Amino acid sequence: MSLDLYQLMAEALKEAEKGFMRGEVPVGAVLTGPEGHIISRAHNQPISLHDPTAHAELLVMREAAKARGNYRLTGTILVVTIEPCIMCMGAAINARIARLVFGAPDPKGGAAGSLYDIAGDHRLNHRIEVESGIMEEECRALIQAFFRTRRGE
């Protein structure tokens, strides 16, 4: 399979839409191998799982690590609709994810360049290549629609 970031982001958006329909903040993620085959997919579930760490990014990493039998996910690509938070970036660093692709930035909590730049911090023993803006408008529109409905607009 050739690497098509737009197709992978479309898959992450499908996951985010599942979260939206279940009342979760609509963030979706897929984790792929280097050639783009999907290893795992998930959406945010902290509300339904009663787990503050049940972010889409952590859920895909957990599933992939179990499937591989190894917590190190070297060579993988994390595709997520919204820029990951500090917790998720820390986990991605520890998992040795090679590349992060995200749709819309999170200026209030993003840890891949917006508020913090954990992925590129040279003090850490691993850095992640980051690419942003893939289907940014679609990713932003979904999360904005969610918060509009939550505020009753």
C-alpha positions as CSV (number, residue, x, y, z in Angstrom):
1,M,0.0,0.0,0.0
2,S,1.4,3.4,-0.9
3,L,1.2,6.1,1.8
4,D,-1.8,8.4,1.2
5,L,-2.0,10.8,4.1
6,Y,-5.4,12.1,3.0
7,Q,-6.9,8.6,2.9
8,L,-5.4,7.9,6.4
9,M,-6.8,11.2,7.7
10,A,-10.2,10.3,6.3
11,E,-10.0,7.1,8.3
12,A,-9.1,9.1,11.4
13,L,-12.0,11.4,10.8
14,K,-14.4,8.4,10.6
15,E,-13.2,7.5,14.1
16,A,-13.6,11.1,15.3
17,E,-17.2,11.0,14.0
18,K,-17.9,7.9,16.0
19,G,-16.7,9.7,19.1
20,F,-19.0,12.7,18.2
21,M,-22.0,10.4,18.0
22,R,-21.2,8.9,21.4
23,G,-20.7,12.3,23.1
24,E,-17.0,12.1,23.3
25,V,-14.7,15.0,22.2
26,P,-14.3,14.0,18.5
27,V,-10.7,13.1,18.1
28,G,-9.8,10.1,15.9
29,A,-6.6,8.4,15.3
30,V,-5.0,5.6,13.2
31,L,-1.6,4.1,13.6
32,T,0.0,2.7,10.5
33,G,3.1,0.8,9.5
34,P,5.7,2.7,7.3
35,E,3.8,1.8,4.1
36,G,0.5,3.0,5.4
37,H,-1.3,-0.2,6.3
38,I,-3.5,0.5,9.4
39,I,-2.5,-1.4,12.5
40,S,-5.0,0.1,14.8
41,R,-7.8,2.8,15.0
42,A,-9.6,4.5,17.8
43,H,-11.5,7.6,18.9
44,N,-11.5,9.5,22.3
45,Q,-13.3,7.5,25.0
46,P,-12.5,9.0,28.4
47,I,-16.2,9.6,29.2
48,S,-17.4,6.1,28.2
49,L,-14.4,4.3,29.7
50,H,-14.2,6.5,32.8
51,D,-10.5,6.9,32.0
52,P,-8.8,10.3,31.7
53,T,-6.1,8.6,29.6
54,A,-8.4,7.1,27.0
55,H,-7.4,9.5,24.3
56,A,-7.5,8.2,20.7
57,E,-3.8,8.4,20.4
58,L,-3.1,6.3,23.5
59,L,-5.8,3.8,22.6
60,V,-4.2,3.1,19.1
61,M,-0.8,2.8,20.7
62,R,-2.1,0.3,23.3
63,E,-3.8,-1.8,20.6
64,A,-0.8,-1.8,18.3
65,A,1.6,-2.6,21.1
66,K,-0.5,-5.6,22.1
67,A,-0.7,-6.7,18.4
68,R,3.1,-6.4,18.0
69,G,3.9,-7.8,21.4
70,N,6.2,-4.8,22.0
71,Y,5.7,-1.4,23.4
72,R,8.1,0.1,21.0
73,L,6.3,1.0,17.8
74,T,9.3,1.9,15.7
75,G,8.7,2.9,12.2
76,T,5.0,3.6,12.7
77,I,3.0,6.7,11.7
78,L,0.4,8.2,14.0
79,V,-2.4,10.0,12.1
80,V,-4.7,12.1,14.3
81,T,-7.4,14.7,13.6
82,I,-6.3,17.2,16.3
83,E,-2.8,18.0,17.5
84,P,-1.9,15.7,20.4
85,C,-1.7,16.9,24.0
86,I,1.3,16.6,26.3
87,M,0.3,13.2,27.6
88,C,-0.1,11.7,24.1
89,M,3.1,13.2,22.8
90,G,5.0,11.8,25.8
91,A,3.5,8.3,25.1
92,A,4.4,8.7,21.4
93,I,8.0,9.6,22.3
94,N,8.2,6.5,24.7
95,A,6.7,4.3,22.0
96,R,9.3,5.5,19.5
97,I,6.7,6.5,16.9
98,A,8.6,7.7,13.8
99,R,6.1,10.2,12.4
100,L,3.1,12.2,13.5
101,V,0.5,13.6,11.0
102,F,-2.3,15.7,12.4
103,G,-5.1,17.8,10.9
104,A,-5.9,20.8,13.0
105,P,-3.6,22.5,15.6
106,D,-4.7,22.9,19.3
107,P,-3.4,26.3,20.4
108,K,-4.7,25.7,23.9
109,G,-3.0,22.3,24.6
110,G,-1.1,21.1,21.5
111,A,2.3,19.6,22.2
112,A,3.5,19.1,18.6
113,G,4.3,22.7,17.9
114,S,1.4,24.9,18.9
115,L,1.8,25.4,22.6
116,Y,4.7,23.0,23.2
117,D,7.1,21.3,20.8
118,I,7.8,18.0,22.6
119,A,8.3,16.1,19.3
120,G,11.3,18.3,18.4
121,D,12.8,18.8,21.8
122,H,16.5,18.0,21.3
123,R,16.9,17.3,25.1
124,L,14.9,14.1,24.6
125,N,16.4,10.8,23.3
126,H,13.8,10.4,20.5
127,R,12.3,12.9,18.2
128,I,9.2,12.5,16.0
129,E,8.9,13.9,12.5
130,V,5.7,16.1,12.4
131,E,3.5,17.0,9.5
132,S,0.4,19.1,10.1
133,G,-2.5,20.6,8.2
134,I,-3.7,17.4,6.4
135,M,-7.5,18.0,6.0
136,E,-7.2,20.7,8.6
137,E,-10.5,22.4,7.7
138,E,-12.5,19.1,8.0
139,C,-10.8,18.3,11.3
140,R,-11.4,21.7,12.7
141,A,-15.0,21.8,11.5
142,L,-15.9,18.6,13.3
143,I,-14.5,19.6,16.7
144,Q,-16.1,23.1,16.4
145,A,-19.5,21.6,15.6
146,F,-19.2,19.3,18.7
147,F,-18.5,22.2,21.0
148,R,-21.2,24.3,19.4
149,T,-23.7,21.5,20.2
150,R,-22.4,21.2,23.7
151,R,-22.9,25.0,24.3
152,G,-26.4,24.7,22.8
153,E,-25.8,27.0,19.8
